[in-house]
Amino acid sequence: MISPKEFQRRRRQLMRMVGKGAIVLIPSAPLLKRNRDVEYPFRQDSDFYYLTGFNEPEALLVLVPGREQGEYLLFCREYDAQKSVWTGHHAGLDGARAQFGADDAFPITDLDDIIPGLLENRERVYYPMDRVGELHGRLLEWVQQLRGKARSGISAPGELVAVEHLLHDMRLFKSAAEIGAIRKAAEISVKAHLRVMRACRPGMHEYQLEAELLHEFTMHGMRSPGYPCIVAGGSNACVLHYTDNSAALKDGDLVLIDAGAEHHNYAADISRTFPVNGRFSAAQRDVYELVLEAQAAAIAKIKPGNHWIDPHDEAVQVLTKGMVKLGLLKGKVSKLIKDEKYKQFYMHRTGHWLGMDVHDVGDYKVGEAWRMFEPGMVLTVEPGLYIRPDSKKVDKRWHGIGIRIEDDVLVTKDGCEVLTRAAPKSVEDIESLMQEKSP
């Protein structure tokens, strides 16, 4: 769990960055309708939660640096005893102050009455421009109202600034508590991957393995995956974001599982590929061990001082050289890489930032240069090869093989730590585990 003091530290850091002439407005996530009067399970906006820990819809965070009456304001729903009977506990205004540290709290219905006054004589408004919605339109109306009061000596903000650049750079560097949350998500995600390897049998359906994953997550209190589970048997693994999870698993095929739990809004992200019947064929093993070699080479490049692109470049080098050896590509390795010929079988990057969002925030470049790794960053390393059944000029023994191996990696002061290393990934370890069939 993230402590109230850590949320407070985050708010203070952001206020220092924006300065006393500014005001910050960040809305909560909305409730989304699934159908008619049924809503999807609520998941808070990551930026809003990062600064508040407040897990309700219909709320607005306001930070007003230097305001004597209180710098941290929270607009939210008033407590409604009748509503609590139907949908459960909600904080109300008193809870916003007592439980979530707000200096003051106001009804969300009073935005039009209160926000214009808070904007008075502020130079800049920081808000999330990547979520253009109702707030954007209302903000323009509030600013326009203030411009009509210029003769009274009231000035309106002259700049509307995206808060993401500052806030997302903060989120990129994980605290000890955040790393602890990711570790826990990783621990349970590993258990889920072990479970599906033991449970898998020819004739099962992809959705049955998905059920095993979700069972393990839920049994450990993680009610939601960090993203929709990918359970892709056979050539379905050649579809990068396959989530139908409806096909039967065939004897002799591989199955690619990409799944991770979410713990207190922090995600894990693991991919493993293994044979449905528990034994790799010769062709499957050759491709699999090439991907595994590429992943090991990429992970070895993760350490302070190296750049974001280094693991990817290393993985591409190993994969391209290996594909030439297997006959999937023909030509000189350096030219194949320069001409990006490897992309017909490996078309994505080798990783992404990981945190509150599975594809977490944070710039990959600073200016024109690739970002350097620093302690506290968390990323995935996930090379793969995807040889579609319609691949031309490719020996048919490779057709339909899709493999991805993905781990979550923490940058440390001396190098890196693989947080998901307990999930087996060598051919021998996978085959051995799969002989331990669940009853």
ZATORSE-456910 format. One record per residue (C-alpha): chain; x, y, z negated. Coordinates in pm, 1 decimal, always signed. Each point is the difference from the previous one (the first is absolute). Example, Ala and Ser with C-alpha at 12.3 -4.5 7.8 and 13.67 -1.06 7.14 Angstrom:
<sites>
SITE  koldren        px        py        pz
SITE        A   +1230.0    -450.0    -780.0
SITE        A    +137.0    +344.0     +66.0
</sites>
This chain:
<sites>
SITE  koldren        px        py        pz
SITE        A      +0.0      +0.0      +0.0
SITE        A    +109.8    +355.9     +70.4
SITE        A      +0.6    +207.4    -319.2
SITE        A    -183.8    +334.9     -37.2
SITE        A    +340.1    +165.4     -48.8
SITE        A    +115.2    -122.9    +339.8
SITE        A    -308.5    +140.1    +172.4
SITE        A     +66.6    +327.6    -180.2
SITE        A    +364.3      -0.5    +110.0
SITE        A    -108.0     -50.3    +361.7
SITE        A    -242.6    +292.9     -13.0
SITE        A    +262.3    +228.0    -154.1
SITE        A    +255.8     -99.4    +261.4
SITE        A    -239.8     +78.2    +283.8
SITE        A     -90.6    +336.7    -156.2
SITE        A    +366.7     +90.6     -26.9
SITE        A     +43.1     -83.1    +366.9
SITE        A    -294.6    +206.0    +125.6
SITE        A     +74.3    +299.5    -226.7
SITE        A    -213.6    +239.8    -201.2
SITE        A    -151.8    +174.2    +300.5
SITE        A    -168.7    -319.9    +114.0
SITE        A    -301.1    -218.8     -76.9
SITE        A     -35.5    -372.2     +74.4
SITE        A    -331.1    -168.0     +91.2
SITE        A     -17.3    -378.7     +44.3
SITE        A    -333.4    -184.5     +31.8
SITE        A     -77.3    -352.1    -112.1
SITE        A     -94.3    -272.1    +243.9
SITE        A    -368.2     -11.5     +95.2
SITE        A    -237.1    -288.9     -52.4
SITE        A     -47.1    -183.7    +329.8
SITE        A    -319.3    -171.9    +107.9
SITE        A     +30.1    -362.6    +103.7
SITE        A    -356.4     -22.3    +117.5
SITE        A    -321.3    +178.8     -89.8
SITE        A     +19.3     +62.3    -377.0
SITE        A    +295.2    -233.1     -70.6
SITE        A    +344.8    +152.3     -45.8
SITE        A    +346.4    -140.4     +49.1
SITE        A    +199.5     -52.5    -320.2
SITE        A    +151.2    +335.8     -88.3
SITE        A    +372.3     +52.9     +43.8
SITE        A    +142.0    +335.0    -106.6
SITE        A    +201.6    +219.5    +235.4
SITE        A    +366.2     -68.4     -73.9
SITE        A    +112.9    +363.3     -18.5
SITE        A    -285.6     +90.2    -234.9
SITE        A     +63.2    -302.7    -221.9
SITE        A    +375.9     +62.9      -5.3
SITE        A     -58.3    +334.3    -168.9
SITE        A    -299.9     -80.7    -221.4
SITE        A     -53.3    -372.5     -66.9
SITE        A    -369.7     +90.3     +40.4
SITE        A    -184.5    -281.5    +175.3
SITE        A    -335.6    +151.7     +91.7
SITE        A    -144.6    +147.7    +321.0
SITE        A    -147.7    +349.7     +29.6
SITE        A    +296.5    +173.2    -162.0
SITE        A    +245.9    +275.7     +82.8
SITE        A    +341.5     +62.6    -154.7
SITE        A    +101.7    +366.2     -28.2
SITE        A    +348.2    +108.4    -109.4
SITE        A     +46.5    +370.5     -68.1
SITE        A    +364.3     +65.8     -99.3
SITE        A     +35.0    +273.0    -261.8
SITE        A    -370.8     +28.5     -82.1
SITE        A     -20.3     +96.0    -367.5
SITE        A    -336.1    -170.6     -61.2
SITE        A    +134.3    -332.6    +127.1
SITE        A    +185.4    -119.6    +307.8
SITE        A    -161.2    -344.9     +50.7
SITE        A    -370.9      +6.1     +80.6
SITE        A    -216.5    -295.0     +92.6
SITE        A    -338.1     +29.9    +167.5
SITE        A    -200.2    -319.9     -38.1
SITE        A    -345.7    -147.4     -61.6
SITE        A    -169.0     +93.7    -325.2
SITE        A     -74.9    -289.5    -231.0
SITE        A    -341.4    -150.9     +75.0
SITE        A    -128.2    -254.8    -253.9
SITE        A    -257.7    -134.4    +245.1
SITE        A    +260.8     -41.6    +273.8
SITE        A    +225.6    -186.8    -239.7
SITE        A    -273.8    -264.9     -37.7
SITE        A      +5.0     -66.4    +373.1
SITE        A    +364.1     +44.6    +101.3
SITE        A    +198.3      -3.3    -323.6
SITE        A    +231.7    +230.8    -188.6
SITE        A    +114.4    +330.9    +143.3
SITE        A    +214.7    +256.6    -174.1
SITE        A    -209.9    +314.6     +23.0
SITE        A    +146.5    +338.6     -85.0
SITE        A    +101.4     -94.1    -354.3
SITE        A    +174.9    -314.5    +122.9
SITE        A    +184.0    +195.8    +267.7
SITE        A    +154.0    +209.9    -276.4
SITE        A     +47.5    -260.0    -273.6
SITE        A     +96.8    -304.9    +207.3
SITE        A    +165.3    +154.1    +304.8
SITE        A    +168.4    +306.7    -145.1
SITE        A    -183.7    +270.6    +194.3
SITE        A     +41.7    +347.5    -152.2
SITE        A    -358.8     +56.8     +98.4
SITE        A    -271.3    -182.3    +194.1
SITE        A    -298.2    +122.9    +198.5
SITE        A    -295.8    -160.9    +178.5
SITE        A     +78.9     -92.4    +359.5
SITE        A    -321.0    +177.6     +96.5
SITE        A    +150.5    +333.9    -112.6
SITE        A    +281.4     +18.1    +255.9
SITE        A    -152.2    +291.1    +191.8
SITE        A     -42.2    +199.4    -320.4
SITE        A    +347.3     -57.4    -145.3
SITE        A    +255.5     -71.8    +273.7
SITE        A     -13.3    +342.4    +172.4
SITE        A     +96.8    +162.4    -329.6
SITE        A    +295.1    -236.6     -36.6
SITE        A    +114.3     +87.9    +352.6
SITE        A      +6.3    +372.7     -72.2
SITE        A    +341.9    +158.3     +50.9
SITE        A    +163.4    -334.7     +70.4
SITE        A    +243.5     +10.2    +290.7
SITE        A     -19.7    -360.8    +117.4
SITE        A    -240.2    -292.4     -17.2
SITE        A    +150.1    -348.5     +10.1
SITE        A    -240.5    -278.3     +94.1
SITE        A      +7.8    -331.5    +192.2
SITE        A     -23.6     +90.4    +365.9
SITE        A     +18.5    -366.6    +102.9
SITE        A    -352.1     -39.7    -142.8
SITE        A    -192.1    +270.0    +183.2
SITE        A    -352.0     -24.0    -136.6
SITE        A    -249.1    +193.0    -203.5
SITE        A    +268.3    +172.4    -210.1
SITE        A    +160.8    +159.4    +306.6
SITE        A    -322.3    +166.0    +109.8
SITE        A     -90.7    +117.6    -348.2
SITE        A    +349.4    +136.2     -57.5
SITE        A     -26.9    +215.8    +311.2
SITE        A    -334.8    +131.3    -125.6
SITE        A    +146.1     +84.7    -343.8
SITE        A    +295.9    +181.4    +156.1
SITE        A    -235.0    +194.5    +225.8
SITE        A    -205.9    +104.6    -303.9
SITE        A    +309.9    +139.4    -167.0
SITE        A    +105.4    +190.2    +310.8
SITE        A    -329.7    +185.8     -26.3
SITE        A    +111.9    +130.8    -341.3
SITE        A    +321.9    +162.2    +120.4
SITE        A    -126.7    +350.8     -82.4
SITE        A     -39.0    -110.2    -364.4
SITE        A    +370.2     -77.3     -18.0
SITE        A     -49.2    -377.5     +27.6
SITE        A    +222.1    -183.5    +244.0
SITE        A     -63.5    -335.0    +163.0
SITE        A    +265.0    -267.1     +57.4
SITE        A    +192.6     +71.5    +317.4
SITE        A    +133.4    -351.5     +53.2
SITE        A    -160.6    -343.1     +10.4
SITE        A    +278.3    -254.0     -47.7
SITE        A      +9.0    -379.3     +26.9
SITE        A     +75.2    -142.8    -345.0
SITE        A    +104.8    -335.0    +144.2
SITE        A    +361.6     +91.9     +71.0
SITE        A     +69.8     +80.2    -366.5
SITE        A    -224.5    -258.9    -160.5
SITE        A    +100.5    -287.5    +224.6
SITE        A    +368.0     +63.8     -61.0
SITE        A     -74.1     -29.9    -372.7
SITE        A    -184.5    -328.5     +56.7
SITE        A    +291.1    -145.1    +195.5
SITE        A    +214.9     -28.8    -314.1
SITE        A    -151.7    -250.2    -242.9
SITE        A     +19.6     +34.1    -377.9
SITE        A     +68.8    -294.7    -229.8
SITE        A    -374.4     -33.6     -65.0
SITE        A     -79.1      -1.2    +371.4
SITE        A    +266.3    -261.4     +67.2
SITE        A    -152.8    -205.2    -280.4
SITE        A    -339.8     +15.3    +166.9
SITE        A    +145.7    -107.4    +335.0
SITE        A    +190.4    -283.1    -172.0
SITE        A    -323.3    -128.6    -150.9
SITE        A    -181.0     +19.6    +333.1
SITE        A    +294.5    -183.4    +158.3
SITE        A      +0.8    -269.2    -270.0
SITE        A    -366.2     -85.4     +53.9
SITE        A     +33.7     +24.9    +377.2
SITE        A    +281.5    -256.0     -13.4
SITE        A    -225.7    -233.8    -200.1
SITE        A    -267.1     +39.5    +266.8
SITE        A    +242.1     -88.6    +280.9
SITE        A    +116.3    -307.3    -193.1
SITE        A    -363.3     -97.2     -44.3
SITE        A     -82.5     +13.6    +371.6
SITE        A    +311.1    -194.4     +96.5
SITE        A    -102.2    -280.2    -234.9
SITE        A    -364.4     +11.6    +110.0
SITE        A     +51.4     +11.6    +377.7
SITE        A    -109.7    -303.4    +204.5
SITE        A     -84.5     -53.8    +368.5
SITE        A    -371.7     +45.9     +59.3
SITE        A     -43.9    +276.3    -256.3
SITE        A    -110.3    +340.7    +120.8
SITE        A    +195.3    +320.8     -32.2
SITE        A    -267.8    +146.7    -226.0
SITE        A     +49.0    -286.0    -245.3
SITE        A    +362.2    +101.5     -49.0
SITE        A    -116.4    +359.4     -35.0
SITE        A    -232.2    -119.9    -278.2
SITE        A    +298.3    -158.8    -176.9
SITE        A    +187.2    +330.7     +16.2
SITE        A    -291.2    +203.7    -133.7
SITE        A     -65.7    -258.6    -272.5
SITE        A    +355.8     +35.9    -130.3
SITE        A     -14.8    +379.6     +12.6
SITE        A    -331.6     +13.3    -183.4
SITE        A     +91.4    -258.2    -263.3
SITE        A    +281.0    +234.9    -105.2
SITE        A    -224.0    +306.8     -15.3
SITE        A     +88.5    +143.0    +340.2
SITE        A    -343.8     +47.6    +148.6
SITE        A    +121.0    +133.2    +332.4
SITE        A    +274.7     -82.9    +247.0
SITE        A    +221.2    +288.1    +102.2
SITE        A    -130.0     -44.3    +357.2
SITE        A    -214.1    -254.0    +190.5
SITE        A    +166.6    -342.8     -11.1
SITE        A    +148.3    -130.7    +324.0
SITE        A     -32.7    -377.7     +36.2
SITE        A    +101.5     -79.6    +356.2
SITE        A     +33.6    -356.8    +121.9
SITE        A    +172.5     -93.5    +324.7
SITE        A      +3.6    +269.9    +267.6
SITE        A    -217.2    +226.4    -219.3
SITE        A    +329.7     +87.3    -171.0
SITE        A     +98.6    +182.7    +317.8
SITE        A    -268.7    +259.4     -79.5
SITE        A    +179.8    +227.1    -245.7
SITE        A    -301.1    +113.9    -203.2
SITE        A    -220.2    -305.3     +44.9
SITE        A    -272.1      -7.6    -268.1
SITE        A    -278.5    -211.6    +150.2
SITE        A    +124.3    -294.9    -207.9
SITE        A    -263.4    -225.7    +155.7
SITE        A    +186.0    -266.3    +200.3
SITE        A     +74.5    -359.9     -92.6
SITE        A    +361.0     -79.5     -94.0
SITE        A    +144.0    -259.3    +236.7
SITE        A    +250.1    -274.8     -68.9
SITE        A    +332.7    +102.5    +153.4
SITE        A     -66.6    +375.5     -16.9
SITE        A    +152.0    +262.0    -225.5
SITE        A    -206.4    +233.6    -215.9
SITE        A    +109.5    +354.7     -79.6
SITE        A    -122.5    +146.3    -329.8
SITE        A     +37.4    +373.9     -62.0
SITE        A    -159.3     +85.0    -335.8
SITE        A     +67.6    +194.2    -315.8
SITE        A    -192.1     +88.6    -314.2
SITE        A     -59.7    +349.0    -137.0
SITE        A     +73.6     +69.8    -367.4
SITE        A    -112.2    +331.6    -151.0
SITE        A      -4.9    +147.3    +354.0
SITE        A    +351.4    -127.3     +89.3
SITE        A     +35.2    -257.5    +276.4
SITE        A    +219.1    -297.0     +78.6
SITE        A     +48.7    -113.3    +360.4
SITE        A    +130.4    -349.3     +80.2
SITE        A      +7.2    -199.8    +323.0
SITE        A     +84.8    -367.4     +22.7
SITE        A     -32.1    -236.1    +294.6
SITE        A     -17.0    -375.8     -46.5
SITE        A    -112.9    -317.2    +181.9
SITE        A    -362.3    -103.8     -49.3
SITE        A    +104.9    -363.2     -45.0
SITE        A    +300.1     +78.6    -221.9
SITE        A    +272.8     -75.7    +255.4
SITE        A    +161.4    +237.8    +249.2
SITE        A     +45.3    -127.4    +353.5
SITE        A    +343.5     +47.6    +156.2
SITE        A    -116.6    +300.8    +205.6
SITE        A    -178.2    +158.0    -295.1
SITE        A    +305.4     -47.9    -219.9
SITE        A    +232.5    +162.3    +254.7
SITE        A    -213.6    +314.6     +24.6
SITE        A     -70.6      +8.7    -372.9
SITE        A    +363.8     -20.5    -102.7
SITE        A     +86.2    +278.9    +244.3
SITE        A    -259.2    +229.5    -163.1
SITE        A    +128.3     -99.6    -344.5
SITE        A    +357.7     +82.4    +103.7
SITE        A    -115.3    +340.0    +127.2
SITE        A    -178.1     +72.5    -326.5
SITE        A    +304.8     -87.2    -208.6
SITE        A    +216.8    +225.6    +217.2
SITE        A    -251.0    +285.5     -34.5
SITE        A     -25.2     -31.1    -378.8
SITE        A    +379.5     +11.9     -24.9
SITE        A     -13.0    +349.7    +151.7
SITE        A    -221.2    +141.5    -275.8
SITE        A    +210.9    +199.8    -243.1
SITE        A     +46.7    +365.9     -95.0
SITE        A    +179.1    +190.8    +272.4
SITE        A    -126.6    -213.6    +286.7
SITE        A    -275.8    +134.7    +221.7
SITE        A    -359.8    -112.0     +48.1
SITE        A     +71.8    -117.7    +354.0
SITE        A    +296.1    -224.0     -95.2
SITE        A    -201.4    -310.9    -101.5
SITE        A    -206.6     +24.5    +318.5
SITE        A    +305.2     +35.3    +222.8
SITE        A    +161.1    -299.6    -170.9
SITE        A    -314.1    -212.0     +40.2
SITE        A     -28.6     +91.4    +369.0
SITE        A    +366.0     -93.8     +54.7
SITE        A     -43.5    -342.7    -161.3
SITE        A    -333.9     -72.6    +167.1
SITE        A    +116.0    +100.7    +347.8
SITE        A    +319.4    -203.7     -23.9
SITE        A    -202.0    -297.2    -124.0
SITE        A    -261.7     +32.5    +273.6
SITE        A    +273.7     -13.3    +261.7
SITE        A    +132.8    -316.9    -161.6
SITE        A    -348.1    -156.4      -0.1
SITE        A     -62.6    +101.4    +362.3
SITE        A    -284.5    +239.5     -77.5
SITE        A    +205.0    +287.5    +143.8
SITE        A    +272.6      +4.4    +262.3
SITE        A    +277.2    +255.6     +29.4
SITE        A    +254.3    +190.7    -202.5
SITE        A    -114.2     +64.6    -357.1
SITE        A    +100.5    +368.2      -4.1
SITE        A    -186.2     +73.2    +323.5
SITE        A    -307.9    -194.7    -108.6
SITE        A     -11.5    +212.9    -315.0
SITE        A     +59.0    +324.5    +190.1
SITE        A    -279.9     -87.6    +244.3
SITE        A    -221.1    -117.3    -291.6
SITE        A     -64.4    -336.0    +167.1
SITE        A     -33.8    -157.3    -344.9
SITE        A    -328.3    +188.2     -46.4
SITE        A    -194.9    -256.3    +200.1
SITE        A     +50.9    -233.2    -297.6
SITE        A     +74.7    +246.6    -282.5
SITE        A    -202.0    +317.7     +37.1
SITE        A     -15.8    +152.2    -348.9
SITE        A    +238.3    +156.1    -248.6
SITE        A    +172.9    -211.8    -261.5
SITE        A    -174.1    +161.7    -296.2
SITE        A    -188.0    +287.0    -160.4
SITE        A     -18.4    +177.3    -335.2
SITE        A    -206.6    -177.0    -264.9
SITE        A    -185.5    +138.4    -300.6
SITE        A    -353.5    +118.4     -67.0
SITE        A     -75.1     -53.2    +368.0
SITE        A    +124.0    -315.7    +164.8
SITE        A    +138.5    +218.6    +278.8
SITE        A    +108.1    +258.0    -250.8
SITE        A     +75.3    +367.8     +46.6
SITE        A    +337.8    +166.6     +37.4
SITE        A    +192.5    +131.8    +297.9
SITE        A    +222.9    -241.6    +188.4
SITE        A    +208.2    +285.7    +134.7
SITE        A    +130.3    +316.1    -165.7
SITE        A     +28.0    +251.7    +278.5
SITE        A    +140.3    -191.4    +294.9
SITE        A    +192.2    -255.2    -210.1
SITE        A    -124.9    -334.5    -128.6
SITE        A     -55.1     +13.4    -373.7
SITE        A    +261.5    -145.1    -234.1
SITE        A     -96.8    -266.5    -249.9
SITE        A      -5.9    +115.8    -362.4
SITE        A     -70.9    -186.7    -323.9
SITE        A    -371.0     -28.5     -78.8
SITE        A    -118.2     -42.6    +357.7
SITE        A    -200.9    -315.1     +75.1
SITE        A     -39.5    -139.5    +350.3
SITE        A     -87.9    -314.2    +188.1
SITE        A    +234.9    -198.3    +225.1
SITE        A    -200.8    -196.0    +256.4
SITE        A    +160.6    -107.9    +326.4
SITE        A    -195.2    -234.6    +222.3
SITE        A     -27.0    -164.7    +339.4
SITE        A    -326.6     -41.0    +188.4
SITE        A      +0.7    -217.0    +312.8
SITE        A    -348.0     +24.6    +146.9
SITE        A    -145.8    -296.8    +191.3
SITE        A      -6.2    +210.2    +317.1
SITE        A    +369.4     +94.7     -22.3
SITE        A    +147.9     -32.2    +346.6
SITE        A    +337.7    -154.5     +84.6
SITE        A     +13.5    -158.6    -345.4
SITE        A     +29.8    -373.0     -65.8
SITE        A    -341.0    -127.8    -110.8
SITE        A    +142.6    -154.6    -315.4
SITE        A     +20.8    +354.8    -141.1
SITE        A    -354.5    +100.5     +99.7
SITE        A    -233.1     +98.8    -282.7
SITE        A    +269.4     +26.3    -265.7
SITE        A     -48.3    +307.8    -218.5
SITE        A    +225.0     +49.0    -303.1
SITE        A     +42.4    +282.5    -250.6
SITE        A    +194.1     -11.7    -326.3
SITE        A     -56.5    +295.2    -231.3
SITE        A    +126.2     +95.3    -344.7
SITE        A     -26.2    +304.2    -225.3
SITE        A    +333.1    +161.6     -83.1
SITE        A     +95.9    +257.0    -264.5
SITE        A    +300.1    +223.9     +64.6
SITE        A    +223.9      -2.7    -307.7
SITE        A    +307.9    +204.7     -87.9
SITE        A    +228.3    -285.3    +109.6
SITE        A    -194.6    -145.0    +292.3
SITE        A    -345.7    -151.4      -3.5
SITE        A    -225.0    -252.0    -173.9
SITE        A    -246.1    -226.1    +182.2
SITE        A    -311.8     +16.9    -215.9
SITE        A    -169.9    -290.3    +179.6
SITE        A    +295.7    -238.4     +12.3
SITE        A    -193.2    -271.5    -189.3
SITE        A    -211.9     -71.9    +308.7
SITE        A    +184.4    -281.0    +183.1
SITE        A    +116.5     +70.4    +351.9
SITE        A    +271.2    -247.8     +97.7
SITE        A    -118.0    -290.1    +214.6
SITE        A    +105.9    -249.6    -265.6
SITE        A    -171.3    +183.6    -286.8
SITE        A    -324.8     +42.5    +193.5
SITE        A     -14.6    -363.3    +108.5
SITE        A     +79.6    -116.5    -352.1
SITE        A    -269.4    +219.1    -153.7
SITE        A    -260.2    -110.2    +251.9
SITE        A     +44.8    -359.6    -108.6
SITE        A    -136.5    +112.0    -339.3
SITE        A    -352.6      -0.6    +135.0
SITE        A    -265.1    +143.7    -227.6
SITE        A    -272.2    -250.7     -97.9
</sites>
